[in-house]
């Protein structure tokens, strides 16, 4: 029975998680508090910075003090990193990173007065990723595949998890890294490295794999569970794209080719793991596991029956994984993860006080889900702020921006609100029991938006805003027992329109992290053309937007 705080602080997406007696109590990313996207710059100089706000939130959520923590699990082990040399400046200051990790117990003690120094333990980066999928999935036994940019000295882990124990079967050493190759491509296409990889995945739907033969030469599995990535001269294939410049057909072809090769390699690694382990189930984590197109190919084409992906598959998830692993090491049986809604929440009185402070007119409708559904059905955009915020990069109906999927123009409208490129899709949420009628070729249920599904014939025309150029949609299924309020919203929308699907994208404006607290929500509502803010049981209407039940939406005078 232990209190374990997990911390990710080394590269990007600093985060904290709290596991008490094996139960996941809270998890949050630092960016949601500081409003700095990805928390910090992933450079060695920032390694000392801790996710202090997220840590404080986790402890407050459990009503615990630092002195009551049995273990702080830090998701990086300096003993596995390249040894720090006397000259800290070599290898891009890698030694400084290692030095700061070794000093982490002191930094933690400084920010958590009362913490016992011996409480800090280091969990290898990829073991933390692995634990975020194994313990969290509740699948035991299972095979586990971790792929990311890098950990201490490796970029991958393949293993088998049995009776709560991980056996590592393969680990690919750097510099070979699928995640770093994808990051390289992201930067080459004018996007932000280790941030905008999903834009490349979206762009890949627009090209043809004309460079695939070259990529197949350069990137190969090794037959022993690992892979080789030869130096890829992307410039020789297609010139680099300036930030913000429109992409050309060859750029899309390059994105398609790298994406396709990534999918092939992941499939081969999964096939190797299946042959070695004989497991029925596979769990995935690491930043590459946020690639829902690759995940879907694993689900469709690999020999595994079930595939589970950690929703916070990027480095933020190592905070949770490290905590779960340390809890197991201390004798608890941690997990599973029942929801990604592990962040902050506010009760009615607090929300009402915030609305009064903001001085906005608000109402308390009898049924907030119905009020929101009414605005959506009249083609309004709804900012939906309900319950605990999500852990991981996807909005799952707690901090969401919602719209009507029947109007193709809503894709452009939402991308405009969020300052996103127009080639990027928005995703649908759908009632779990109806999902099979509308979507196929992907796992159901799919509660975390980590797979793509094909939109069934006849439905593409009915929900055009959420169908990507390749005929797929990255769906979120909503189960009534897991999320009754979101399920009710979908039901009320269906009652008005006959469509049990709503467009769902994360609640934020351009370049900002997802909204987390009520003030963020009000700022977002105040600065973007959103028609209704549904916050707890209250609604704030844009002037001129009709009340629930009235279908006509009065246009605000221009
Ligand atoms: Fe990682």
Boltz pocket constraint, residues with backbone or C-beta under 6 A from the ligand:
constraints:
  - pocket:
      binder: B
      contacts: [[A, 125], [A, 129], [A, 148], [A, 149], [A, 150], [A, 151], [A, 286], [A, 287], [A, 313], [A, 314], [A, 315]]
      max_distance: 6.0
